[in-house]
Amino acid sequence: MRSNRSMPGGTVIPELAYPEVAEAAVWLCEAFGFTVRLAIADHRIQLNVGDGAVVLTRLANDVSLEAVVSGHAVMVRVEDTDAHHARARQAGAVIIGPPADFPYGERQYTVADLVGRRWTFSQSIADVAPEEWGGMSGEFWG
């Protein structure tokens, strides 16, 4: 795939709508440690998220914020869930679920951002086969 300095390098790049794009970018950078990659006027900001990215877009006037933030969440892998959780909490993020270990080898916590969108931050703490906790590898599915 050809690279383009105007486009994040990831294969999948979520676009997340916010009423105030700049305010959301500042909040996400402060609370979650993201960094600004590129800003386009006042309606679009690309944020670096580890080796991936998200694009913040302005919420359309005819779309309700509740419709945009309900029904989905964003999951981000991090190196240290506890340190990330402390940073988010210190920035005033609403913690939905504190850091906890799960049988599938992840330590995760869930938080709501400034508009209520759910984010789960996940740290791998073990390499666990899906079959060990009741999951099914892709090779066995379908």
N, C-alpha and C positions, 0 to 999 in steps of 0.2 A: 504494500500500500504506500502510495506517495505521501510524504510528509508535507505539511503546510503550516508555516509559522502563525497563521491566523486561526488555526484549528487545533484543539487539544489532541494529543496523540492516541488516546484510548479508542478502543473499538466501539464500546458502548458509552455514551455520554448523556447522562440524565439532564433534562431541561426542567428546572423547577421555577414555577411562577411565584412572584412576591409582589405585593402592592407597591413597595418602595425598594427597588433593586439595590441602590447604594446602601441603604440602612441594613438590608439583609446581608449584604456582603461584609460590612463592618462587623455585624454581630457574629456571623458564621466564622469569620477569621479570628475574632477574639475568643469566642467560646470553644471552637473546635480546632483551631490552629491551621485553618486553610489559608492559602495565600492567593492574592489576585494575580491572574495570568494576563488578562486582557479586559479592558473596558471599552464598550461601544456606546458612546453618548450616555444617556441616562436610562437606557432601556435593556441593556444586556451586559452581564459581567461573567467572564469565565474565571472559575476558581480552581487552583491546583489542590488536589486531594490525594496526598501520597503520590503514587505513580499514575493516578487517574485524574478525572476532572468532573466538575458539574458546571452547568451553565445556568445562571440566574437570568430570568426574563421578567419583563413587566407583566403583571396580571392584566388581562384584557378587561375593559370596563364592563362588559356584559357577562362576565364569569364570576361566580361567587367564590370567595376564598375557601369557604367550607367544602365546596365541591372539589376544589383542587387538592386540598390537603387530606381529605378523608379517603380511606380505601387503599392507601399504599404507604410504604415507608421506604427509607433509604438505608442500606447497610454498608458500613465502611469498615474495612480491616485496619487495625492499628497495632502498633508494637506493644503498647502498655495500656491496657484498659483502665487500670486504677488511676494512673497519672492523667489520662485523658478525661476520665470522669471528674477528677478533682478540678481540672481546668474548667470544664463545662459548668460545674456547680458554682465555682467561684465567679464565673461570668453571669450567673443568674439563670442558667438554663433550668427548665422544669424537668427533674429526674422522674421518669415514669417507672423505671425498674433499676435498682442499684446493680453494680457488678455482681455477677454470679457465674459459677462454673456449671457447664452443661455436659451431659454424658457423651455428646458428639465431639468433644475435644476443644470447645470454645469457652472463653470467658467473655461475657457480654453485658452491656447495660443499654438501656433505652432512654431517650431524652426527647423532649419536645422543643422545637426551636421557637423563635419569636412569633411565628404565626400558628404554631400548634402542629407543624409537620413532624412526624415521628422519624427519628434517626436511631439506628442500632449500631453501636460500635463494638467490634468483635476482635478478640485476640486469640490466636491459636495457641493452646497450651498442651496439646497432645495430637498425635496423628492416629486417628481412630477410624477403622473401617466402618462404613455405614451399617453393615449387617450386625455389628456389635451392639448397636443401640436401637435397632428396629428399622433402620433405613434400608434402602435398596440401591445398589450401584446402578449407574446408567446401563451397563452391559446386561443387567438382569431385568430391566424395566421394558415393558412394551413387548 
